Amino acid sequence: MVAAIAPARKYPAVIALVGVISGILIAEYLPFSSYPYILLSFLFFAGALLNYFQGRAYLSVLLGVLALISLSAFGYAFRIKTFPPGHISHFVDNDRPLGIYGTVDDWPVLKDKSTEIYLQVDSLEVERQIVRSSGRILLRIMTPTTRLQYGDRVIFESRVYAARGGRNPSGLDYRRYLVLKEIFGVAYLPHQFALQVDPIGAGNIRRLISQLRSEIVGVFRRTLGHREAALASGFLIGETRDIPREIYDLFRDSGTLHLLAVSGSNVALVIMFFAFIFRASPFNAALRTLLLLLIILVFSFLSYNQPSVVRASIMAGLVLLGRLLQKRIDYNNIVAATALLILAVKPTELFDIGFQLSFVCAWGIIFFVPRIAAIFYRWRRTFVYRYVGLPLIVCFIAQLVSVPLTGFYFHRLPMISFAANLVIVPLVGIIVVGEVILLVIAFILPLAGDFVGSILNPFLSLNIRLLEFFGDDSLTLQAGGLIDLIVLATYYLFFIFLVAAIRDMRYRRALVILILVALNIFSIRGLVRAEPQFRMTVLSIPEGLAAITETAPARVILVNIPHRDYSYAELVISPFLYNRGFTDPEVIALDGDYVTVLEALRVAGSRASRLYLPIQAANLYHDILVQHEVKQPDSLVTFYAELGSLTEKSTSVLRPGALSYRVENYTLSIFSQDRLPLERSAMTTPSHLYAIPILDLEIWQFLSRQDSLQYLVCNRITKEARYGIDTYRSDPQNRPFQLFETSEVGAVEITLKNGLLSVEN
């Protein structure tokens, strides 16, 4: 019995963390509210106490873990699934504007053309009555403004909308993303003057932090070059808004984007710098620890309390307290305790990519580095090993444990990221220390700060040149479809057994068994997995559609693209093509309107193999090339009226406003909002799937007469058409069909595989 509970005594935080994570996952995937979980937690806790006093230690520990699991499930479900009567979620999509009273409870996000404010709502004015409320909303002000600060009280009037959109082509479910941030509504204001602001007091800690942050950024702008100052702010305090887009992309493509998120290395460097200074002070150990903890707290607020810096700050604080109390520090318990504290305050962090990467790297270093370092035991005291070899091992392990997770989420593997991190990370460490020195000197002697800035500036310029060298896009492997959960789990198991097998025969045997099992699993998957005969993804474009066929030849089909201040081609379509590895797709514009033709040209650029435009858009095509800074495509341009078969594997007929595919026994049709195809021959062939931007009553009345209709994909449905659909479905004699509204469900994937057509979001 003692042996059974030994792990709980040695690693209590790890055992507790496993229980908390299990509870969160149970609450996430089981359709229960929070109340059953709190009841179970009381019952398990009472059983644990009873068995503890009766001397049943093992059973007491087991019931205690079950109580923790239930309590964790309650905490998560209460935040995400349980809403009291006054909760803001009950007032979304109301036909009338609401009077909203709330407090800014996070740092505002300033963008090029808008500002995002996170509000904790406390009251609502509904039909001239004030009601108590709760919950968070996202307020989007359609102009950039620095008028609001963390902690300000605001009053405004606006409709509150439920979060729209489902999973996008990259795998992000925007509605779920907002819910995990505990945001249950979105409000819009045209400008900052549409709301009243009661600012926080001049002595408030948040205002003081904001002023100090502005002073720091001001020092960098005064003493460094423009791009260098933007990088310095990003490296030290995570202030990235001034970093040019091309520099940001270089960080991404070189696998060093994590350097712009303040993390453990930044916190460690700041602590080391001030700890070195405090050694020369007359302060005792307790006072030095207190000052370092205060510096960590201020630094975390300066860095916008980014999740990465909060995690690192908690770990650093626990280590400092452990050393002060002269306790034996077990880093497994330190890391687990940090995760416990974060999940206790915000359980939704478990699903955050940064949270997962941070703790995967932390435990990877804790588990793997000592085992690999044991190989070099003879050289452990040499200068080369301590200052070159050991840092290389740590960097190597961090890359091996983080890159697969990055590939799983972002569908890309920077093949040169290890070399880039090996060179750039140490340089950034030197830069961060130099920035701290620059700030200390600049606040004391401004002229001396200019001198230090002139020394630091070349290091930042060198960093940019290294990014340009390592950020070559050709060195990035597209990992879409290569890494799934099974591959990811197999990779980590293999790596764990491989390193543990260095000194343990049992792990060597287990490694051989794992390899044999994995080979069999992947062989069976290869036989079962058949390539689809046809695959098309329909993206959610407000009032329009963008469809991408992935079966050769890949095609981009644009329908009714609306005018916006930004380009859908640049922000939505091109990233999708890049992530899927499509270098020369065909581009087809089903409409001849100005915006659709312009976006088709932007997609084509130099990447398309052929560009199809309606014949009526011939003159417009040449006008756009003259009026806009759009590169004339190297592809062949075809102005079509009606084309026959465009592919070998499937028959596709292209007309202005309509494109139909015939694959095996199925017909799939994409139409523009123009009603002319409804009156002509474009829809004379019945289709099994129709995709159209906006489904109105007239179009629905036509489609409802199609006996072959199985799937209907659109961006938006009018109220009249929705009523018609409800009436149609209420009659059991009518043939059922599946409806997908992309504004609600996000991207829709249409696949024909093994002779069966399937549509999923």
N, C-alpha and C positions, 0 to 999 in steps of 0.2 A: 504493500500500500504506500509505503514511504517512497519507493522508487517510482510509483505511478504519479505521485504529485510533485516529484522533484523538478520537472520542467516548469511547473507553475511557480515554484519557489525561486528558481534561477532566473526565469524570464517572465515575471508577472505582467509586464507591460505588453510583451509580445502576445501572450495568451489573451489578454484583455482586448488587444487590437484585433485579433482574429475573431473574437466574439462580436465586436462592434461592426466590423466589416460584414460579417455574416448576417447580422440584423438588418443592416442597410440594404443588402442584396435581397433578403427575404421581403422587406417592405416594398422594394422597387418592383419585384416581379410577381408578387401575390396581390390580388385585387381586394385587399381589405383596408378599412379605415384604421385609424390609430387606436381606437378603444380596445379591441381584442388584445392588442400587444401590451397595453399597460396592465390589463387584468392578468395576463400570463406572467408578466414581470413580478407582480406582487405575489402570486402563487409560488413561483420558483424561488423567490427570495425568502419567503416564509419557510419553504422546504429546506433551503440551504441552511438557515439558522437552526432549524430543528435538528437536522442531521449533524451539524457542527457540535451542538451541545450534547448530543448522544454519542459523540466520538467517531462518527462515520466521516472521516476526512475526505476520502475519495468521492463519495456521493455528494458531500457538501460542496466540494469544488465544482463538480459537474453541474449541480443545480445552480450554483452561483454564476457559472458561465452562461447557462440557459437564461437566467434572469437578466444578465447583461445583454444577451442577444435580443431578448424581448424588449428591453428598455431602449436599445439602439433602434430597433424597428419602429417603436413608438415615436421616438424623436424625429426620425426621417419622415414617417407617414404624417405626423402632425404638421410638419412644415409644408409638405407637398400635396397631401390628399385631404386634409381636414380643414374646412373653412368655417369659422363662426358666422352667424347671421349677418354681421356688418362688414364682412370681408369684401375687399374691392372686387374680387372675382364675381360677386353677385350683381355687379353694376356695369359690367362690360357690355359693349354693343347695345347700349341704351340709345333710343332714338333722340333723346334730349341731352344737351350739354349738362355736365355736373359742375358744381362749385367744389373745388378740391383744395383742401388744406393739408399741408405736409411739410416734411423736413428733408433736406438734401442729406442722404446718409451714405454717400460715397463721393469720391473725387470726380468732378465733372470731366467728361471726355470731349475734348475740343477737336473737331474735325475741320476739313477745308471749308465746307459749306453748311455745317450744322454743329449743334452741341447736344450731347446726350447727358441727361441728368437722371440720377436714380433717386426716387423719392419714397420715403416711408409715410404713407397716408395715415392721418389720425382722425379726420372728419370729412364728411361730404355734405354738400347742400343739394338736397333732392326735393324738387317741387316746393321750394321755399322753406324747407325744414332741414335743420342741421341734425345729422345722425353720426354717431360714433362709428369709426371704421378702422380697418387695419389692413396690412398687406403692402406690397411694394409695387410701384409702376415705373415704367421708363418714359420720361418726358423728352421728346425730341423737339428742340427749338431749331427752326430751319435757317438760322444764321449763326455764325460763330460768335461766341460771347464769353467774356471772362467775368461777367457781372455776378455770377453765382459762385458760392464757395461751399465746401463741405460744412454742414451744420446750419445753413441758412433756412429760415422759415419762409415758405412761399404760399401764395394764394393765387389761383387762376381758375378760369372756366374753360372746359373742353370736354368733348366726348372722349370716352375711354374705350379702346378697341381691344378685343382679344388678340393674342399673338397669332399671326398668320404664317402659313408656310410649313411644310413638313421637311423631310430629308432632302437635302440638295445633292447634286451629283458627287460632291466630295465626301458625302456621308454625314454632314452636319444637319441635324434637325433643329431649325432655328427656334421653333416653339418650345422644344424640350430644353434647348440652351437657356432660354429666358426663365423657364420654370425652375431649372436647377440653380439659377441666380435668385430664385424666389420672387420673380417678377411675373405678375398675373394680368397686366394690362399695359397698353401703350397709348400715350396721349401726344398730340401734336400742337405746337404753337408757331405762328408765322415769324415771330421775332421776340426778343427779350423784353420788350415793352408791354407785352400782353399779359404780364404777371406782376404781382406785387411781391416785393422782397423785404423781409425783415432780417437784416444781416446779423451774423453773430457778433458778439462784443469784441472790442479791440484787443482785450486781454485773453481771448479764447485761444486754447492751445492750437486748434486747427488753423486759425488765422495767422498765428505766429509761425507755424510750420510753413504755411503758404508763402509768407513774406520771406522766410529764410530760404525756401526753394528758389524764389525769384532772384534773391541776392546771389545764390550759387550760380544759377544760369547766367546772370548778368556778368559775373566775374569771368566765366568761360568765354562769353561773347566779346568781352573787352580785351582779353589777353590772348585769344586764339583765333585762328582763321574761321571762316563761316562753317565749312563742313566739319572741321576739326572740333569746333565748339559744340556742334550738334552731336557728334560722336561722344565727346567727353560727358555731356549731360546724360546720354543714353547708358554709357558704361557705369557711371557712378550712381545715379539715382533713377535710372529707367525713364528719363524724360526723352521720348523718341519722336515727338511731334515735328521737330525741325530737321530730322534726318531725311535727306532726299530719297525718293522712291528707288532710284537706281542703286543707291548704297544699301538700302534695306534688302533689295533683291539679291545683292552680292552676298550678304550675310546668310540669306536663305539657301542659295545655291552652293555655298561652300560648307554648309553644315555647321555654321557658327552662330546661328540666330539666337541661341541661348545666351550669348554674351550681352544682348540688349535687354534681357530680363535679369534684374539684380538677383543674385543667387548667393549660395554659400561662400563662394570664393570672395565676392565683394565684402560680405559681412566679416569673413575671416581676416581679410587684409586690413579693413578699418580697425578691427579689434587689435590686431597685431601692432598696428601703427601707434594707437593710443596706449596700449599696454607697454610698449617700448618707452614711450614718453613718461608714463606714470612710474616706471621703475626708478627714475631719478628724483621722484617726488618724496616728501616725507610721509605720505599716506600709508596707513597700514593695509593689510590684505583685504579686510572687510570693506574699507572705504574705496579701495581701488576697484573691487568687484562691483560695488554699488554704482560707481561712476561709469564703469564699462557697460553695466546693464542699462543705465540711463542713455548712454550714447547709442546702444543698440536700439532702444525704443525710439529715439529721435530719428535715427537713420531709417528705421522701418517706415515711419510716417513721411519722411522726406521722399521715400521711394514709392509713395502712393499705397503703401501697405499691400504691394503686389504679393500674391500667394507665395511666390518663390522666396521673397525676402522674409515674409512672415515665418515660413518653415525654417529657414536658415537661422533667423533670430531666436526662435524658440529653442532650437538645438544648441545654439551658442550659449543662451542663457542657462539651460540645464547643465551644460558642461562647466560653466563658470561657478554655478552654485555647488555642483558636485565637488569641484576642487576646493572651494572655500570650506566646505564641510568635511574635507579630507575623506570622502567616500570613494570606494573603488568604482571606477566608471566603466560600465558595460555599455558599449555603443549600440548593441542590439536593443537594449531597454531604452536608451536615449532616443533613438530613432522612432521606436514604437510609441514612446510617451509623447513625442512631438506629434505624431500622426493622431494619437488619441485626443490630444488637446484641440487640434484643428477640427477633427470630426465631431467632437462634442459640441463645439460652437457652431460649426457649419457642416453637417453631414453630407451635403451635396458635393463637397469638394472631392469625394471619393471618385466621382466620374470626370474630374478635371484632368486633362492631359498633362498639365504641368505638375499636378500632385503626383500622378503615377510615375512620371519621368524622374522627379526628384527622389522619391523613395526607392525606385528601382536602382537608380545610380548609387544612392547611399548604401543600400544593402548589398549591392554588387561589390562596392569597394570594401565593405566590412567583411564579406564572405571570401572574396576571391584574392584580394591583395595579400593578406598574410600567407595564404597557401602558395601563391606564386613567388612571393618574396622569400619563402623558406628555401627555394632552390638556390638563391644567392646568399645563403646564410654566411658563408666565409668572407664575403666582401661587404657585410652590412655596415662596418665602421669606416669604410673608405669614403673619401670625399666624392669620388665619381659616382658611387652608388647612391649616397644620400642626397646629392643635389642634381643628379642626372638620371640615374637608373630608376630610383623609386618614383620620381615624378612621371617618368615615361610609363612605368607599370600602371600607375593610377590613371593616367590619361588613356592608356590602352584599354583598361577594364571599363572605364566610363563609356568609351565608345562602343565596346562590344555589347554592353547591356542596354544601351540607349538607342542605338541605331535601328534595331529591329522594331522597337515600339514606335519609333518615328516613322518607319516605313509602313507600319500597320495603319497609322492614323493619317499620314500625309501622302501616302502612295509614291514616295520618292526616296531613293537612297543615294546620298552624296558619296560617290565612290572615293573621293579624296578627302573626306571629312577628317579622317584620323591625322593625315599629314597637315591639314589646315589647322586643326586644333593644336597639334603639336607645336606649331610655330606661332599662331596668333594668340592662343590662350596665355602663354608666358608674357608675351608682349603686352596684352591687355592688363595683366597683373601689375607690370611695371607702370603702365599708364595710370591705373587706379591709384597706386601709391603716390605717383607724381601729382595727380589731381588733388589728393588730400593735402599734400605739402603746399601746392599752389594756393589752395583755399585758405589754409592757416596763415601763410605769409601775406596773401593779398588782403586779408581782413586786418592784419597788423600794420603792414607797410605796402600800400598799393603800388608804389613804384617798383619795389622789389618783386611784387607779383607779376608785373609785366616782364621782368627779366626771366623769372621761372617759366612763365608761359612761352617765351621764345625758345626755351630749351625743350619744353614738353611738346610743342607744336610739331616738330619733325617726327616724333614717335607716332603721333596720330596720323600724319601724312603717310608714313611707312605702312601703317595698318591698312589704310585705304588701298595702297598699291598692292599689298599682299592679298587683300580681298579681291581685287581685280584679277589677280593671277589665279587664285584658287576658286574663284566663283565662276569658272567656265562651265556653261550649261551643258556642254557635251560630256562632262565628267559626272553627270547625275543620271542614275539608273531609275527609270520609271518602274515603280513597284506595285502598280495597281493590279490587283488580282493575284500577286505573287505571295503576299503575306496575309494569311487569315488567322483566326484564333488557334486552329490546330497547328499550323506552322509555327506560330509564335510560342505556344506552350512547348512544342517539341524542341525548339531552339534553346529555350531556357533550361529545360531538363537536361538536354545534351551537354550544355555548357557547365551546369552544376556538377553532373557526374564526371565530366572530363577533368575538371580541375580537382575535384575530390579524389579522383582515381590516381593522382600523382603519388599519394602516400598511403592509399588504402586499397587492399586487394578486393574487399567487398564491393566497392564502387566500380572497380574495373569489370567485375562480373556483371554488375547491374548495367554498366555502360554497354556491354556487348548485347545484353538482352534488349535494352532500349533501342539500339541501332537496328536489330532484327525486327522488332515490333514496328518501328517507324517505317522501315523499308516496306514491310507488308501493307501497312496502312496506306502509304502513299501510292503503292502499286495498285491497290484496290480502288483508291480514289481516281487514279488515272484511267482505269478501265471504266468506272462508272460515269465519270465526268465526260460527257460528249459535248463537242463544240456546237453551239446553236447555229441553226441554218440562217437565222435572221435576228438581229438585235437593234433596237432603236430606243433612245432615251429622249423624253420630252421634258424640256426645262420649263420652269415656271417664270414666264415673262408677263408682267402686268399688261392685260388687254391684248396680249399676243402669244405666240408660241415660237420656240426654237427647238427643233428636233434634230438629233444627231444619230444617224445610222452607223453602226460600228462594223457591220459586215461589209467586206470589201466589195466595191470601193466605199470608203467612209464618206458620208455626206453631211453637210450642215444645211438645214432647211429653215429658212426664216419666213415668218408669217406675221403680218400686221405689227411690226416692231414700233412701239410708241416713242414719242419724243421725250427725252429726259436730259438733265444736265450732265449726265455721265454716259459712257458708251457701254452697252451690253456686250458688244464684241470684245472689248478689252477686259471688263470686270467679270463676265460670266462665261462666255463661250470659249474664248482663247485659253483661259486656265483649264477648262474641262478638256479641251483638245490636247493641251500640254500634258495633263496628268494621265490621259489615256494613251499618250504616245502617238497621236495622229499628226503626221508631218505634212501630208499633201492631200487633204480631203477635197471633194468637190463641194462647191457652195451654190445653193439654189435659193433664189428669192422668188417666192410665190406671188408677191405683190410688187407693183411698180411704183409705189409711193416713195417719197423722198427719203424718209428715215430708214425704211427697210433696205433700199438700194445702198444708202450710205453705210449701214451696218454690214451689209454683205461685202462691200468693198473693204471694210476694215478687217473683216474675218479673212478675206482672201489674201490681202497683202502679198507676201511672197511665198505663202505656204500652200495655197490651193493649186490643185492640178487643173481645175476647170471652174469657171464661174458662169452660171446660168442666170440670165436676167430676162424678164418679160419683154417682148418686142416693143411694147409701148414705152419702155424705160430707156431706149437707146439714146435719145437726146439728153435725158436726165443724167445718164451715166457720164457723159462727157462734161456736162455742167458741174457735176460734183467733183470730178478730177481737177477742174480749174479752180473752183471756189474753196475747196477744203484741202488741208494738208494730208491727203490720203495718197499713199503710194500706189501707183498704177500696178495692178497685179501682173505678175509674170505668166500667169495661167492664161489658157485660151478662154475667151469671152464669147458666149453663145447667146444671142437674142432669139428666144424661142417663141413660137406660137403653139405648136403641138409637136411633141417628140414621142417616138415609139419606145421600144425596149432600150433601157439604159444600162442594164446589167446582164451578165450571163446566167447567174444563179437564180435570178428572179426577174420577172417582167415588171417594169415600171413605166407608167405613162405620165408625162409631164405636160400640163397645160397651164396657161396663166391662171393663177388662183387655185390650182389643184394638182396634187401628185398622188398617184395610186400605185401601190405595190401588190403584185400577185406572187405569193410564195406558197408553193405546194397547193393546199386546198383553201388557203386563206387569202382574203383581199383586205388591205389596209389603206385607208385614204386620209390625206391631210388636206384641209381646205382653209382658205382665207375667210375673212369676215364678209368679203364681197358676195352678195347674193346672186350674182350672175351665174356662177356654176350651178346653183340650184335650179335655174330655169333652162339650162342648156344640157348638153350631153355628158358633162363631167361626172354626174352622179347617177348615170343610167345603170352602171354596173353595181349591184348591191355589194356592200362591204361588211366585213365582220367587225372592223374597228374603224371608228371615225375620230379624228382629232381636229378641233376647231377652236379658235381663240375664245369667242364669247358665244354662249349658247342662248339665243333668244327664242321667243315663242314660235316664230315662223319657221326657223330652222328645226326646232324640236318637232313641230307638227309634220315636217317632211321626214325626219329620221324615224319617228315613231311608226311610220308605215313600212319601214324596212324589216322584212322578216329575218334577215341574216344578222341583224345587229346583236353583237355580244358585248362589246366594250365601247364606251364613249369617254373621250378625254377632252377636257376643255380647261381654259384658265378660269373662267367665271361664268356663272349661270344667273340670268336675270330672274327677278321675282316671278314674272309671268311664266317663264319656262320651268322654274322650279315647281310651281303649282301644277303645271301640266304633267311633269314627271311624277309628282306625288299621286295625281289622279290616275295616271297610266299604271303605276305600280299597285294601286289599290284594287285593280281588277285582276283576279287570279287567272283569267283567261289570256291575258297578255304575256308575251314571252319575256322572261326576266333578262336583265342585262346589268353589267357593272359600270358604275359611273365614277370617274376620277376627276376631281376639280383641283388643278395644280396649285391654285392659290391657297388651298387648304392642306393638301397632302405633300406638296413639294414636287420634286422630279419624279417622273413615272417611267419605269423601264418596261419595254415591250419585247418579249422574247419568244421566238419559235424554236422549240427544241424537241427532238424526237417526235416530230409531227404534231406537237401540241402547242397552242398559243397561250401564253400567260402574260398577265399585266400586273405589276407590283409597284408600290411606291417605297 
